[in-house]
């Protein structure tokens, strides 16, 4: 994801785009182009969020494994 802007910049661009479209003053061709860009930005935001969700899940799994006495005991006895 190094090629794409960070989540906050992407979300800010999407927000600005939505505001322009909600104003209702864009010509149809420009509104369609903005809509297409909005779809791209939405997908980028979703990808950022999914990546963050996966990182949180991995961290929680690590924390649970560290706190699980059954796993701790079994790893100590197998050494």
HUFEN-V441687 format. One record per pair of residues at least 12 apart in sequence whose C-alpha atoms are under 10 Angstrom apart, sorted by sequence separation. I is the first residue (numbers start at 1). J is the second residue. If there is no record, write none. Layout:
BEGIN
i=I j=J
i=I j=J
END
This chain:
BEGIN
i=21 j=34
i=17 j=31
i=20 j=34
i=21 j=35
i=18 j=34
i=17 j=34
i=18 j=35
i=21 j=38
i=17 j=35
i=14 j=34
i=17 j=37
i=18 j=38
i=14 j=35
i=17 j=38
i=16 j=38
i=14 j=37
i=15 j=38
i=13 j=37
i=14 j=38
i=17 j=41
i=13 j=38
i=14 j=39
i=14 j=40
i=15 j=41
i=11 j=38
i=14 j=41
i=10 j=38
i=13 j=41
i=14 j=42
i=12 j=41
i=10 j=40
i=11 j=41
i=10 j=41
i=11 j=42
i=14 j=45
i=9 j=41
i=10 j=42
i=10 j=43
i=11 j=44
i=7 j=41
i=10 j=44
i=11 j=45
i=10 j=45
i=5 j=41
i=9 j=45
i=7 j=44
i=8 j=45
i=6 j=44
i=7 j=45
i=10 j=48
i=5 j=44
i=6 j=45
i=7 j=46
i=4 j=44
i=5 j=45
i=7 j=47
i=8 j=48
i=7 j=48
i=6 j=48
i=7 j=49
i=1 j=44
i=5 j=48
i=4 j=48
i=1 j=47
i=1 j=48
i=1 j=51
END
